[in-house]
């Protein structure tokens, strides 16, 4: 999938529906074969001008009281529940990957703002599902992981120190782009320790502030270094600091839209993690994420007419 850009997608559109479908089949975004659920034979890929995409999977085998089986080319794919043309879905996805503004996507694709924002949400959900299912723990013996919590929200009445919002706990592995973030109800020992055990390998070197919930980490098989932020930003004896994760919090908050993200906070966090880890071949990498969720080349059977 090298060299994919908006012009390539426009070229596919100009070459017609068949070329668009065949390219999607080649890269695994659409199924390249289907099996009939009645006779278990290979279905045929045929032209159907009365269908949205101009083509359809169909089994012409007939037995007594059994009709033909058919299936949309979009079955179980990233495109299945959309009424837009395939090229439009591809272009919106590509432009989200490239961090295009909503108004630019609306103009280029010719769709309304609500459609674009919906698809941007779908893209974030892909990041969320893959990271939830496949994330490898950070750290390891001798590897430093900085951990910290931050509150996402705004100051009450835009003044004073009181902040209303949600707590997010996260970790950043030094020397790599790997990180994790979890929205938490509170910063209690039980909640934070459970996340640490799930997302950080034993024997890692953990660096944190002096929040009391972290006092148990040495007893849990970690090397634990603290920084007292009320006194200094870097511990004079151990040299421990949390500059990496503090800078990450700032970068995340700058990248978020100005309006409230509310219940979508975890999805925006997952988007940030994805963009941090995949800074090259972005569209190719995101399509790989899509294919992890929408496995179109598994044995999927058709439905009766």
Secondary structure, DSSP 4 states (H G I P E B T S, - for coil): -TT--HHHHHHHHHT-HHHHHHHHHHHTSS-S--B-TTT-PBPEEEE-TTSTTSEEEEE---BTTB--EEEETTTTSTTTT--S-HHHHHHHHHHHHTT--HHHHHHHHT--HHHHHHHHHHHHHHHHHHHHHHPPPB--TT-EEEEEEEEEEEEGGG-SS-EEEEEEEEEEETTSS-EEEEEES---HHHHHHHHHHHB-TT-EEEE---GGGGGGGGGT-EEEE--TTT-SB-TTT--B-HHHHHHHHHHHHHS-SS--GGGHHHHHHHHHHHHH--SSHHHHHHHHHHHH--TTS--B-EE-
